[in-house]
Amino acid sequence: MITLRNRTEIARIRAACQVVARVLRFLEGRVEPGVSTGDLDRWAEEFILRHPGAEPAFKGLYGFPCTLCTSVNEEVVHGIPTAERELREGDIVSIDVGVRLDGYYGDAAVTIPVGEPSPRARQLLEATKLALQRGIEAAQPGAQIGDISAAIQETVEAAGFSVVRELVGHGIGTRPHEEPQVPNYGRRGQGVRLRAGLVIAIEPMVNAGGHGIRTLDDDWTIVTADGGLSAHFEHTVAITERGAAVLSALEEG
């Protein structure tokens, strides 16, 4: 069932999203060679808990053990942070974080280069970030989910990269994952119609090589089938009468 949110509910989702945005800003300045993904996870949890009423949304969700999903290089999503996984010069790391605050959820992700990335990695990051922007621009009242999906796919493939097919964005609100699903590929004019009050997480996952993926033996970490790099960017977005409002964009001040 798809739930449309009123202004009060959207404000509460925005509040959770702003904690998410502050966590990501905090971590972006701490990603460097020698830092472990376990360090990032510990810092994120401590940061979240300093906000009254806020708690990590992912920790314990479906049995996931950590606050962050940290996915390095060929890891697409759901990487498990550990003290042993130290970041190295030239890596790229996707940091995906969710926060629950006063019964509402926020969710966002960025992929950050460690030091100086290769030209190919930089192109991948730029294309994935642009695909997210194009998807958000397509999220207008009266449009359809397929318009978002097509905008993302067209942007990614024009840059010479591949969209992951099996993983999707999603609705979000009083649960971390709600209807509708938001695929990152598709055709315009298809799918659920976007109405004011709908809140969705748009999250392109983009591979430098083919779109195939597989899951590692830990039953969580999803990697590219061909071992190529992957990037992931995500925002929580509310559909309003005036267009898309990015709830997880950091509000200064």
Secondary structure, DSSP 8 states (H G I E B T S, - for coil): ------HHHHHHHHHHHHHHHHHHHHHHTT--TT-BHHHHHHHHHHHHHTSTTEEESSTTGGG--SSEEEEETTEEE-----SS-B--TT-EEEEEEEEEETTEEEEEEEEEESSS--HHHHHHHHHHHHHHHHHHHT--TT-BHHHHHHHHHHHHHHTT-EE-SS--EEE-SSSSSEEEEE-SS--TT-SSB--TT-EEEE--EEESS-S-EEE-TTSS-EEETT---EEE-BEEEEEETTEEEETTS----
